[in-house]
Each structure stands twice: as structure tokens, then as C-alpha cells.
Amino acid sequence: MAQHAPPARGARLGRAAGANGSVTTVNGVVLLLPGASRFSPGPLRPLARALARAGGTEGLAAHSVLHGGDSSREEQARWAADEVVRRYGDVPVCLAGYGAGALAALRAAGHEAVGSVLAMAPCLPEARVSAASPEPVKHLAGRRVLIVHGTDDARSDPEASFLLAARAKKANRSTCRFEVHSDGHGLREHQAEVVALAVDFVLGSVFSGRYSRPVTDALAAPPPLGLRMPLASGFGRPPRR
């Protein structure tokens, strides 16, 4: 049975990046869910540009979900997935969020159109709080899930995302988590690597089913190895000759 979200007051989709110009058919969609502050967009803007470059020729449309009104970010993410189905039909959808948007992506992943979730620096309760009242994870079954978190994040507890990933891995083997050592909440120090990792995951999840070796290994590794994978410096760059 279709899972339709109620109207999300104030939400709208930004203009698609990627599915324009020479691309006439949309074959997949990534919905970009921003954090709580427009002054701290994290890696979403460079990610949108990178996805347009890397996925546009395959028919990837990247839409920002513009938050507004009094409905929750989770409700607006579900509404956006419904809107994708209305506009484009039965195409694979990836929810990609940062901060509060990452939490919304994880919570809205049960929508039937969603096949994958990318959560960057998700704003979860601290580990001791989340252990007492854990986030639900059963709805993540059947999705491919990547969590990316800076080890020096002072705004959202990295250990909380590890605990969530550990529980999610039990419900869904296709879950992995990368740690960005010495990086903070904005993931600025290693932004190029974070964006490259995100592009690799999104394109593999939406289209080919193939990933780079580090992502493949992280998805296959048992916990805790696949949930504490270090993001290597220079990830995504061509090797030096």
C-alpha cells in the first residue's frame, strides 16, 4: 500500500540540478535535505553541483527540499518523496540530508519510493539519551544506508550515530558508516572527500548498484568495522602518476 504524506505546509522543491540541458528523461532523483540553519549548509551545496556533473547524463535530478511552514522536516521529506512520484513516476529516490536534514532523511526512509539514505552529521540525541530512547530503525530494511560523521563534531554526537548504525545494521545489512577524523559538524576540513564519497554512494544506489572499493568493503564488513570506516584523505581523487 502506498505511503502518502499529508500536505506539508511551506515545503517546496527547488529547481532540479542535473536533469536539464541535454537530459530529457529523469531516471532517478536525490532529495537534498538541509540542516537547521541556512547559514550553515554543510556539504549540500557542493554535493548538489557534483551530482549534477556526475549524474546529469544518466538522468539524475537533484532537488533541494526547501523547508518552511510549521510541518516537521520529516513530514516535508515524505511530502517531497510523494512529489517526486507525482512528477516523475516510479523512479529510484535517495534522501540525502545534513544535520537536522540527515535526521529527517533517516526518519522518512520508510517511504516506498525511497531506496537509499545518505545521512551526513545527523543531529541525534547524545549517546546516553539515544540509548534510553532509541531512534526506530526497522523501516530502514531494504534501503541502502550511509552515515558520515566527523569525529570532532561538537554539535551532534558521533557516538550516537554509531549506536544508531549498529542497530540499523541488525535490521539491514546494507548499512555502513564512515568517520571523518578531525572534522567537525560542518565537514569542512575534508569536504572534497565527503562530497566524493556521497556522489559514489548516491550514483551507485540510484543507478548501477556498484560502489568504490571502500564503500563496498564497508557495506560488507561486520560491525563495528563497517561502521567505523575511516574516510581516507584524497578519496575520489585520481591517483598520481
C-alpha positions in Angstrom: 0.0 0.0 0.0 1.3 3.4 -0.9 2.6 5.6 2.0 1.4 9.1 1.2 2.5 12.0 3.3 0.0 14.7 4.3 0.4 18.1 2.7 3.5 19.7 4.2 2.7 23.4 4.6 5.5 25.6 3.5 7.6 22.9 1.8 8.6 23.1 -1.8 11.1 21.6 -4.2 13.9 23.7 -5.5 14.8 23.7 -9.2 16.3 20.4 -10.4 20.0 20.3 -10.9 21.2 17.9 -13.4 18.0 16.9 -15.3 18.2 19.8 -17.8 20.0 20.7 -20.9 20.7 17.6 -22.9 18.9 15.4 -20.4 15.3 14.8 -21.3 14.4 11.9 -19.1 14.6 11.7 -15.3 15.8 8.2 -14.3 16.5 8.9 -10.6 16.1 11.6 -8.0 18.1 12.7 -5.0 16.3 14.9 -2.5 18.7 17.2 -0.6 17.5 18.0 3.0 19.3 20.9 4.5 20.2 21.5 8.2 18.5 23.8 10.6 20.4 26.9 9.5 20.7 28.3 6.0 23.9 30.0 7.2 25.5 26.6 7.8 24.6 24.5 4.7 27.4 21.9 5.3 28.4 20.0 2.2 25.0 20.1 0.5 25.7 22.9 -2.0 28.9 21.4 -3.4 27.2 18.0 -3.3 24.4 19.3 -5.5 26.9 20.7 -8.0 28.9 17.5 -8.0 25.8 15.3 -8.5 24.7 17.5 -11.4 28.1 17.0 -13.1 28.4 13.3 -12.4 24.8 12.1 -12.7 23.2 14.5 -15.2 24.0 12.4 -18.2 22.4 9.4 -16.6 19.2 11.3 -15.9 19.7 12.2 -12.2 17.7 15.1 -10.9 18.9 16.7 -7.6 16.2 18.7 -5.8 16.7 20.7 -2.6 13.7 20.4 -0.3 13.1 24.0 0.8 11.9 23.9 4.4 9.2 26.3 5.6 5.9 26.4 7.5 5.0 24.5 10.6 5.3 20.9 9.5 8.3 18.9 10.6 11.3 18.2 8.4 10.3 14.5 8.4 6.9 15.3 7.1 8.3 17.6 4.5 10.8 14.9 3.4 7.9 12.4 2.9 5.9 15.1 1.1 8.9 15.6 -1.2 9.1 11.9 -2.0 5.4 11.9 -2.9 6.0 15.0 -5.1 8.8 13.1 -6.9 6.4 10.2 -7.6 3.8 12.7 -8.9 6.3 14.5 -11.2 8.5 11.6 -12.4 6.7 8.4 -11.8 8.3 5.2 -10.5 12.0 6.3 -10.3 14.5 5.4 -7.5 14.8 8.1 -4.8 17.7 8.8 -2.5 17.2 11.0 0.6 20.4 12.9 1.3 20.5 15.1 4.4 22.8 17.1 6.6 22.4 17.9 10.3 18.7 18.1 11.1 18.0 17.2 7.4 20.0 14.0 7.9 17.8 13.0 10.9 14.7 13.8 8.7 16.1 11.6 5.9 16.6 8.7 8.3 13.1 9.0 9.8 11.4 9.4 6.4 13.2 6.5 4.8 10.2 4.2 5.1 8.5 5.9 2.2 8.0 3.3 -0.5 9.8 5.3 -3.2 13.0 5.7 -1.2 15.7 3.1 -1.9 18.7 4.8 -0.2 19.6 7.2 2.5 22.7 9.4 3.0 22.9 11.0 6.4 25.7 13.5 7.0 26.4 14.6 10.6 22.9 13.6 11.7 21.6 15.6 14.6 20.7 12.8 17.0 20.3 12.9 20.8 23.5 12.3 22.7 24.5 8.6 23.0 23.3 8.2 26.6 19.9 9.7 25.7 19.5 7.8 22.4 20.4 4.5 24.3 17.5 5.1 26.6 15.1 6.2 23.9 16.5 4.9 20.6 15.5 6.0 17.1 13.5 3.5 15.2 15.5 1.5 12.6 13.2 -1.3 11.3 11.9 0.9 8.5 15.4 1.1 7.1 15.2 -2.5 6.0 15.6 -2.9 2.2 17.3 0.5 1.9 21.0 1.2 1.4 22.2 3.5 4.2 25.4 5.5 4.5 26.1 7.7 7.6 29.0 10.1 7.5 30.2 11.8 10.7 33.1 13.9 11.8 34.9 12.6 14.9 35.3 16.1 16.3 31.6 17.1 15.9 30.7 19.2 18.9 27.1 19.8 17.8 25.8 16.3 17.1 27.3 13.3 19.0 29.2 11.0 16.7 28.8 8.1 19.1 25.0 8.4 18.8 25.2 7.9 15.1 27.4 4.9 15.6 24.9 3.4 18.0 22.1 4.0 15.5 24.2 2.4 12.7 24.9 -0.6 14.9 21.2 -1.2 15.5 20.3 -0.4 11.9 22.9 -3.0 10.7 21.0 -5.7 12.5 17.8 -4.8 10.7 19.5 -4.0 7.4 22.9 -5.4 6.3 23.2 -2.7 3.6 24.2 -0.1 6.2 27.6 1.5 6.6 29.1 4.4 8.4 32.3 6.5 7.7 34.2 8.6 10.2 35.9 11.8 9.1 38.8 12.1 11.5 39.5 15.5 12.9 36.5 17.1 11.2 33.6 18.9 12.8 29.9 19.3 12.3 30.2 21.2 9.0 32.6 18.6 7.5 34.6 21.4 6.0 38.2 20.2 6.6 37.7 17.2 4.3 34.7 18.5 2.2 36.1 17.2 -1.1 36.4 13.7 0.2 33.0 13.8 1.8 31.4 15.0 -1.4 33.2 12.4 -3.5 32.1 9.6 -1.0 28.5 10.9 -1.2 28.5 11.0 -5.0 29.9 7.5 -5.2 27.1 6.3 -2.8 24.2 8.1 -4.5 25.1 7.1 -8.0 25.7 3.5 -7.0 22.5 3.3 -5.1 20.3 5.0 -7.7 21.7 3.6 -10.8 24.5 1.0 -11.1 24.5 -0.9 -7.8 28.3 -0.6 -7.9 30.4 1.3 -5.5 34.0 2.2 -4.9 36.1 -0.4 -3.0 35.9 1.4 0.3 32.1 1.6 0.2 31.8 -2.0 -0.9 34.0 -3.1 1.9 32.1 -1.0 4.5 28.8 -2.4 3.4 30.1 -6.0 3.6 32.1 -5.7 6.8 30.6 -6.9 10.1 30.2 -4.4 12.9 32.0 -2.5 14.2 34.4 -2.5 11.2 31.9 -1.3 8.6 30.5 1.3 10.9 33.8 3.0 11.9 35.4 3.1 8.4 37.9 6.0 8.2 37.4 8.3 5.2 40.8 8.3 3.6 42.4 11.6 2.7 42.2 12.1 -1.0 39.2 9.8 -1.5 37.9 10.2 -5.0 40.9 11.9 -6.5 42.7 10.3 -9.4 45.9 8.5 -8.4 49.2 10.3 -9.0 51.3 9.1 -11.9 
